[in-house]
Amino acid sequence: MTSALFDPLFGADRVAARIDDASWVAALVAVEVALSRAAAEHGVVPADDADRIEAAAAGLRIDPAALGRAAVEGGNPVIPLVRMLRTAAGEAGRSVHPGATSQDVMDTAAVLLVGWAGEVVLDDLRGAADAAAELAGRHRETPVIARTLGQQALPTTFGLVAAGWCAGLDRARVRLAEVIGGLPVQFGGAAGTLAALHPHGPAVAASLARALRLADAAPWHTERTRIGELAGALAVAAGACAKPATDVVLLAGTELGEVSEAAPGDSSSMPHKRNPIAAVTARGAARRAPGLAAVLLAAADHEHQRAAGPWHAEWQTIGELLRATGGAAARLRASLQGLEVHPDRMAANLALTAEVDGPPGHAAELVDRMLAQRP
């Protein structure tokens, strides 16, 4: 659920604005309007009806709270929404929701919302990766001690550390973009056979996909691997954000002091502290993602041709996972943009272990290679 108190703190406010209750209603209405248009394109409903439905939808003012209360009886908000739209459209109401079942509209609206919110998540992942790449290039040859199992190991460069952050963020972003871009329209009718629109069902589905700028696909009512792929891609992206956030928190510690955030947070009781709050809250947001992804994966066992419960578990969870991953990306971007690097502290820490004196191998070359391979 969206939170005016916590969403800004955990970086989720931009994503939350695209998946709030009003956005859900807008997506549901957009699907119904597009469906009437698609049906009219193939002569299933009169074209004049589609015009009137679109006009009625534009003037419809729906209170999400009232729609939610009305949804209790049928178990989803599409049923009362269709009644409202049919009433508003008058005689043209006969052409609302042609050949569809509630899941068609709910799933397609969810796909739209993922696309809307995904734009923000992908933008912040790109911003965080770009900031890491800038750090990598600037500190290509800045020596720093590598640490393995919590102990000083051998010299590396801070550029290679940041290039590793960048590589993980880029890989996660590319995969997430592929998954989001491949999410298709859902349209199968009551039992996934498009029986009510025979022989025009597949053609209407294709037109609906084009109208909403979504991929076309056969009905996937209880085949939920796409939702699982989305869950995995979002969770991996959150993990890609958690890695550099964790490093920043550790490197900013008083005893190391090798980096500091440009806008550190203060303490309510210890005025000397300069906390890496952006990295801290990025970690906090990212920590929620695996559990939310697990809910979606656990709900993959949709029974027969319509699930009783697993499908319903997806609706809010998808939004919460988008907020968690988006928040992690946004806060990490804030942490890395303008991150202050302290080579003097890095040099002092390098000198703590005499045995590690020497060049950092091929670190600088590896930075060049990793940055050159950026997508």
HUNORQUI-V254578 format. One record per helix or strand of 3 or more residues. SS is the DSSP state (h for helix, s for strand). FROM is the first residue (numbers start at 1). TO is the last residue. Records with the same first field share a line. If there is no record, write none. Layout:
SS: FROM-TO ; FROM-TO
This chain:
h: 13-16 ; 21-41 ; 47-59 ; 64-71 ; 77-95 ; 102-138 ; 158-182 ; 195-197 ; 201-212 ; 225-251 ; 277-298 ; 310-336 ; 343-350 ; 354-356 ; 363-372
s: 143-148 ; 151-157
